[in-house]
């Protein structure tokens, strides 16, 4: 995300809250699309989860993943690798909060938009 978030745990909680709202919106979009196309509720939950995590936690997840295979032997390479990452110290907790927020957003979206719509989705 390219938002000016706080550092530390507060920034991780902000990122998780943003991921929560992104996931609710993604579920609403995929719920509508699923009704039009005829997706099952499993497809709606799966695709909305994938899109929400990709949008809300994609950059931070990629940064966390790519740090595992970068050559950080020299201080120059380490400095270059860490220069583009916002709040490197809390990167792991931020990714966990984003994944958790996205998951909770999908659950809340399912609860809000899928009440009584079981007959509308086909298997």
N, C-alpha and C positions, 0 to 999 in steps of 0.2 A: 504494500500500500504506500502511496506517496502522500500520506497525511502527516501533519506535524503532531505526532503522538507524544505523550509524556514518556519519561524513561522509567525503567524498572517495572514493578508489579502494577502500578497504575496504568502504564502504557499497555501492558499485556491485557489488563481488564478492559481497557478501551477498545483494543483490537478485537477482543472476544465479543464485546457488545456490538461492534460494527458487523462482525461475522454473523451474529444472531439475526440482525435485521436484514442482512443480505440473504440469509437462508430462508427467512419467512417470505421475502419477495420472490425468491426463486421457486419456493414451493407453490406460491400462488400462481406464478406463471406456468409452471409445469402441470399444476392441477387443471388449469383452464385448457392448456394444450392437450392434456390427457383426455379430457372430456370430448374435445373436438375430434381427436384422432381415434380414441377408443383404447387408450393404454390401460393396463391394470394398475392398481394402486401400488404394486411393487415397482413397476417401471417408473411411476411418478416419483416415488420416494427415492429410488436409486439415481435417476437422472438429476433430480433437484439437489440431492446430496453432493453428487459429483460436481455439478456446476457451482454450487455455493462454496465448496471447499476450494475449487480452482480460482474463483473470483476473490474470495475473502482471504485465503491463506496461501495463494499461489506463490507470490514473491518471497515471502518469509520462509515457506517450506523449501523452495528452491535454494535460497541462501543457506539454509541449514543443511540441506543435502549436499550442496556443492562444496561446502567447507570440508566434507569428509574425504574428498578425492583431490583437493587442490594441493599443490606442492608448497608447503609452508616451511621449507627448510631454512630459507634465508629471511632475515627481518624485512627485506624489501618486498618479497612476495607476500609475506604475511600482512604487511601494512597495506599493500595494494588490494589484497583480497578482502580485508576488513574495512577498507575506506568507504565502500558503497553501501554498507549495511547500517541501518539505523538501530542503535542500541544493541550492540553485539553481545553485551553481558546478559541480556534477558531474551535472546533470540529463541531459545528453546521453550521458555515459559510462554512467550508470545505465540508460538506455533501451537502449543497445547491449548491455550485459551481460545485461539481461533478455531481449532478443530472442535473443541467442546461447544463453543458458541454456535458454530454451524450445525452441529448435531442437535442442540437444544432448539435452535430455530426451525429445523425441519420437524421436530416433534410438535412444537407449538403451531406451526403452519398446518400440519396434519390435523391437529385438534381443532383449529379454527375453520379450515376450509373443507374438511371431509366429513363433517357431521351429516349423516343421513344421505350421503352420496354413494353408498355401497352398491346400490342398484344401477347407478349411472356408469360405473366402470365395468368393463367386460374383462373376462379372463383371457 
